Amino acid sequence: MRSLHKIVNVTSSNLHFTRLVKYKISQFLMQNKSICQLQHYKLKNFS
């Protein structure tokens, strides 16, 4: 019974971790996207 509880705890923490990682990755991608767009915009304006 105790071990089952342990497994559930580990699973839920893993889920939380995965969610956090996905969130961080999406944030990072969004930032990269905006940086790329910004640079593209600058290039367009300079030429």
ROTORDO-998731 format. One record per atom (N, C-alpha, C, O): residue number from 1; atom name; x, y, z. Coordinates in steps of 0.2 Angstrom, whole numbers. Each point is the difference from the previous one (the first is absolute). Layout:
N
<NUM,"CA",<X,Y,Z>>,
...
//
This chain:
47
<1,"N",<4,-6,0>>,
<1,"CA",<-4,6,0>>,
<1,"C",<4,6,0>>,
<1,"O",<-1,5,-4>>,
<2,"N",<6,-5,8>>,
<2,"CA",<5,6,1>>,
<2,"C",<4,1,-7>>,
<2,"O",<1,6,-2>>,
<3,"N",<1,-12,-1>>,
<3,"CA",<4,1,-6>>,
<3,"C",<-5,3,-6>>,
<3,"O",<3,4,-4>>,
<4,"N",<-9,-6,4>>,
<4,"CA",<-5,2,-5>>,
<4,"C",<0,8,1>>,
<4,"O",<0,4,-5>>,
<5,"N",<-1,-2,11>>,
<5,"CA",<0,8,1>>,
<5,"C",<6,3,-2>>,
<5,"O",<0,5,-3>>,
<6,"N",<6,-8,4>>,
<6,"CA",<6,2,-3>>,
<6,"C",<0,1,-7>>,
<6,"O",<2,5,-3>>,
<7,"N",<-4,-10,-1>>,
<7,"CA",<0,0,-7>>,
<7,"C",<-5,6,-2>>,
<7,"O",<2,3,-5>>,
<8,"N",<-7,-3,8>>,
<8,"CA",<-5,6,-2>>,
<8,"C",<3,6,1>>,
<8,"O",<0,5,-5>>,
<9,"N",<4,-4,10>>,
<9,"CA",<3,7,1>>,
<9,"C",<6,1,-5>>,
<9,"O",<0,5,-3>>,
<10,"N",<3,-10,1>>,
<10,"CA",<6,1,-5>>,
<10,"C",<-3,1,-6>>,
<10,"O",<2,5,-4>>,
<11,"N",<-8,-8,2>>,
<11,"CA",<-3,1,-6>>,
<11,"C",<-3,7,-1>>,
<11,"O",<1,3,-5>>,
<12,"N",<-4,-1,10>>,
<12,"CA",<-3,7,0>>,
<12,"C",<6,5,0>>,
<12,"O",<-1,5,-4>>,
<13,"N",<6,-6,7>>,
<13,"CA",<6,5,0>>,
<13,"C",<3,0,-7>>,
<13,"O",<2,5,-3>>,
<14,"N",<-2,-11,0>>,
<14,"CA",<3,-1,-7>>,
<14,"C",<-5,4,-5>>,
<14,"O",<3,4,-4>>,
<15,"N",<-9,-5,5>>,
<15,"CA",<-5,4,-4>>,
<15,"C",<1,7,1>>,
<15,"O",<0,4,-5>>,
<16,"N",<1,-1,11>>,
<16,"CA",<1,7,1>>,
<16,"C",<6,2,-3>>,
<16,"O",<0,5,-4>>,
<17,"N",<5,-9,4>>,
<17,"CA",<7,2,-3>>,
<17,"C",<-1,0,-7>>,
<17,"O",<3,5,-3>>,
<18,"N",<-6,-10,0>>,
<18,"CA",<-1,0,-8>>,
<18,"C",<-4,6,-2>>,
<18,"O",<2,4,-5>>,
<19,"N",<-7,-2,9>>,
<19,"CA",<-4,6,-2>>,
<19,"C",<4,6,1>>,
<19,"O",<0,5,-5>>,
<20,"N",<5,-4,10>>,
<20,"CA",<4,5,1>>,
<20,"C",<5,1,-6>>,
<20,"O",<1,5,-3>>,
<21,"N",<2,-11,1>>,
<21,"CA",<4,0,-6>>,
<21,"C",<-3,2,-6>>,
<21,"O",<3,4,-4>>,
<22,"N",<-9,-6,3>>,
<22,"CA",<-3,2,-6>>,
<22,"C",<-2,7,-1>>,
<22,"O",<1,3,-5>>,
<23,"N",<-3,0,11>>,
<23,"CA",<-1,7,1>>,
<23,"C",<6,4,-2>>,
<23,"O",<0,5,-3>>,
<24,"N",<6,-7,6>>,
<24,"CA",<6,3,-1>>,
<24,"C",<2,0,-7>>,
<24,"O",<2,5,-3>>,
<25,"N",<-3,-11,0>>,
<25,"CA",<2,0,-7>>,
<25,"C",<-4,4,-5>>,
<25,"O",<2,3,-4>>,
<26,"N",<-9,-3,6>>,
<26,"CA",<-4,4,-4>>,
<26,"C",<1,8,1>>,
<26,"O",<0,4,-5>>,
<27,"N",<2,-2,11>>,
<27,"CA",<2,6,1>>,
<27,"C",<6,2,-4>>,
<27,"O",<1,5,-3>>,
<28,"N",<4,-9,4>>,
<28,"CA",<6,1,-4>>,
<28,"C",<-1,0,-7>>,
<28,"O",<3,5,-4>>,
<29,"N",<-7,-9,1>>,
<29,"CA",<-1,0,-7>>,
<29,"C",<-4,7,-2>>,
<29,"O",<2,3,-5>>,
<30,"N",<-6,-1,9>>,
<30,"CA",<-4,6,-1>>,
<30,"C",<5,6,0>>,
<30,"O",<0,5,-5>>,
<31,"N",<5,-5,9>>,
<31,"CA",<5,5,1>>,
<31,"C",<4,0,-7>>,
<31,"O",<1,5,-3>>,
<32,"N",<1,-11,1>>,
<32,"CA",<4,0,-6>>,
<32,"C",<-3,2,-6>>,
<32,"O",<2,4,-4>>,
<33,"N",<-9,-5,4>>,
<33,"CA",<-4,2,-6>>,
<33,"C",<0,7,0>>,
<33,"O",<1,3,-5>>,
<34,"N",<-2,0,10>>,
<34,"CA",<-1,8,0>>,
<34,"C",<7,3,-1>>,
<34,"O",<0,5,-4>>,
<35,"N",<5,-8,6>>,
<35,"CA",<7,2,-1>>,
<35,"C",<1,0,-8>>,
<35,"O",<3,5,-3>>,
<36,"N",<-4,-11,0>>,
<36,"CA",<1,-1,-7>>,
<36,"C",<-5,5,-4>>,
<36,"O",<3,3,-4>>,
<37,"N",<-9,-2,6>>,
<37,"CA",<-4,5,-3>>,
<37,"C",<3,7,0>>,
<37,"O",<0,4,-4>>,
<38,"N",<2,-2,10>>,
<38,"CA",<3,6,1>>,
<38,"C",<6,1,-4>>,
<38,"O",<1,6,-3>>,
<39,"N",<4,-11,2>>,
<39,"CA",<5,1,-4>>,
<39,"C",<-2,0,-7>>,
<39,"O",<3,4,-4>>,
<40,"N",<-8,-7,2>>,
<40,"CA",<-2,0,-7>>,
<40,"C",<-3,7,-2>>,
<40,"O",<2,3,-5>>,
<41,"N",<-5,-1,10>>,
<41,"CA",<-3,7,-1>>,
<41,"C",<5,5,-1>>,
<41,"O",<0,5,-4>>,
<42,"N",<5,-5,9>>,
<42,"CA",<6,4,-1>>,
<42,"C",<4,0,-7>>,
<42,"O",<1,5,-3>>,
<43,"N",<0,-11,1>>,
<43,"CA",<3,-1,-6>>,
<43,"C",<-4,3,-6>>,
<43,"O",<2,3,-5>>,
<44,"N",<-9,-4,5>>,
<44,"CA",<-4,3,-5>>,
<44,"C",<0,7,0>>,
<44,"O",<1,3,-5>>,
<45,"N",<0,0,11>>,
<45,"CA",<0,7,0>>,
<45,"C",<7,3,-2>>,
<45,"O",<0,6,-3>>,
<46,"N",<5,-9,4>>,
<46,"CA",<7,2,-2>>,
<46,"C",<1,0,-7>>,
<46,"O",<3,4,-3>>,
<47,"N",<-6,-9,0>>,
<47,"CA",<1,-1,-8>>,
<47,"C",<-5,4,-4>>,
<47,"O",<1,0,-6>>,
//
